């Protein structure tokens, strides 16, 4: 069987330049850009930013359900570095049962998650989130 590799994903954005600047701040290299498209790379992975005009018709919850998932060896150091660059986190570093992670929203409301080590494979001492609410 032929080997398949996952290279990247493209996402619709309202302002290519603004989104490219955000992703550049978190470490992507902008390889191509125009008013309607940008091609960004981090290591062997890519993100395409496709201009679609306003995303107002897309519910915020729908956009927040799209995750850009990244990892690092030192989450706390990355948190401090990205805060210095102006990235605002709505979820600071925290321990979950499956990994230590943090999250921010990009300019269009897509969730950008950062995990320490291999995503989903690092057990922490945090309890599982409760499935019941009062």
C-alpha positions as CSV (number, residue, x, y, z in Angstrom):
1,X,0.0,0.0,0.0
2,X,1.2,3.5,-0.8
3,X,2.4,5.6,2.2
4,X,0.2,8.6,3.0
5,X,1.5,11.6,4.9
6,X,-0.6,14.4,6.5
7,X,1.0,17.7,5.4
8,X,-1.5,20.3,6.5
9,X,-4.8,22.0,6.4
10,X,-6.4,25.1,4.9
11,X,-8.9,27.3,6.8
12,X,-11.2,30.1,5.7
13,X,-10.2,33.5,7.1
14,X,-11.7,37.0,7.0
15,X,-8.3,38.8,6.6
16,X,-5.3,36.9,5.2
17,X,-2.7,39.4,6.4
18,X,-4.1,39.6,9.9
19,X,-4.2,35.8,10.2
20,X,-0.7,35.4,8.7
21,X,0.6,37.8,11.3
22,X,-0.9,35.8,14.1
23,X,0.5,32.5,12.9
24,X,3.9,34.1,12.2
25,X,3.9,35.3,15.9
26,X,3.5,31.7,17.1
27,X,6.3,30.4,14.9
28,X,5.0,29.7,11.3
29,X,7.0,30.9,8.3
30,X,4.9,32.7,5.7
31,X,6.1,31.2,2.4
32,X,3.6,32.7,0.0
33,X,1.0,35.5,0.5
34,X,-1.5,37.5,-1.5
35,X,-4.7,39.3,-0.5
36,X,-6.7,36.1,-1.0
37,X,-4.3,33.3,0.1
38,X,-1.3,32.6,2.3
39,X,0.8,29.5,2.6
40,X,2.5,29.0,6.0
41,X,4.9,26.3,7.2
42,X,6.1,25.0,10.5
43,X,8.6,22.1,10.1
44,X,6.9,19.7,7.6
45,X,3.4,20.9,8.3
46,X,1.4,23.6,6.5
47,X,-1.6,25.9,6.9
48,X,-3.3,27.5,4.0
49,X,-5.2,30.7,4.8
50,X,-8.0,31.3,2.3
51,X,-9.9,34.6,2.2
52,X,-13.6,34.1,2.2
53,X,-14.8,37.6,3.3
54,X,-16.6,38.0,6.6
55,X,-17.1,35.0,8.8
56,X,-20.0,36.6,10.6
57,X,-22.4,34.0,9.3
58,X,-20.3,31.2,10.9
59,X,-21.3,30.8,14.5
60,X,-18.6,31.4,17.1
61,X,-19.0,27.9,18.4
62,X,-18.5,26.4,15.0
63,X,-15.2,28.3,14.5
64,X,-14.1,27.4,18.1
65,X,-14.6,23.7,17.2
66,X,-11.9,23.9,14.6
67,X,-8.5,23.3,16.4
68,X,-5.0,24.0,15.2
69,X,-3.0,21.6,17.4
70,X,0.7,22.2,18.1
71,X,3.2,20.8,20.6
72,X,6.3,21.8,22.4
73,X,8.8,20.4,24.9
74,X,8.5,23.3,27.4
75,X,4.9,24.6,27.6
76,X,5.6,27.2,30.3
77,X,8.5,28.7,28.5
78,X,6.4,28.9,25.3
79,X,3.6,30.5,27.2
80,X,5.8,33.3,28.5
81,X,7.4,33.8,25.1
82,X,4.1,34.0,23.2
83,X,2.6,36.4,25.8
84,X,5.6,38.7,25.3
85,X,4.8,38.7,21.6
86,X,1.2,39.7,22.4
87,X,-0.6,36.4,22.1
88,X,-3.6,36.4,24.5
89,X,-4.4,33.0,26.0
90,X,-7.9,32.2,27.2
91,X,-6.6,29.0,28.7
92,X,-3.2,29.2,30.4
93,X,-1.1,26.1,30.9
94,X,-3.1,23.4,32.7
95,X,-2.8,19.7,33.5
96,X,-5.4,17.5,32.0
97,X,-5.4,13.7,32.5
98,X,-4.1,13.1,28.9
99,X,-1.7,16.1,28.6
100,X,-0.5,19.5,29.8
101,X,-1.9,22.1,27.4
102,X,-3.0,25.8,26.8
103,X,-5.1,27.5,24.2
104,X,-5.7,30.8,22.4
105,X,-8.0,31.9,19.7
106,X,-6.7,33.1,16.3
107,X,-8.2,36.3,14.8
108,X,-11.2,34.4,13.3
109,X,-12.0,32.5,16.5
110,X,-10.3,29.2,15.6
111,X,-8.9,27.4,18.7
112,X,-5.1,27.1,18.7
113,X,-4.0,24.5,21.2
114,X,-0.5,23.9,22.5
115,X,0.5,20.7,24.3
116,X,3.7,19.7,26.1
117,X,5.3,16.6,24.6
118,X,3.4,14.2,22.4
119,X,-0.2,15.4,22.2
120,X,-2.6,13.1,24.1
121,X,0.1,10.8,25.3
122,X,1.4,12.5,28.4
123,X,-0.4,11.4,31.6
124,X,-0.7,14.1,34.2
125,X,-1.9,13.9,37.8
126,X,-5.0,15.9,37.0
127,X,-8.4,14.3,37.6
128,X,-10.7,13.6,34.7
129,X,-13.1,16.4,34.1
130,X,-16.5,15.7,35.6
131,X,-19.2,14.7,33.1
132,X,-22.0,15.8,35.4
133,X,-23.1,19.3,36.1
134,X,-25.3,20.6,38.9
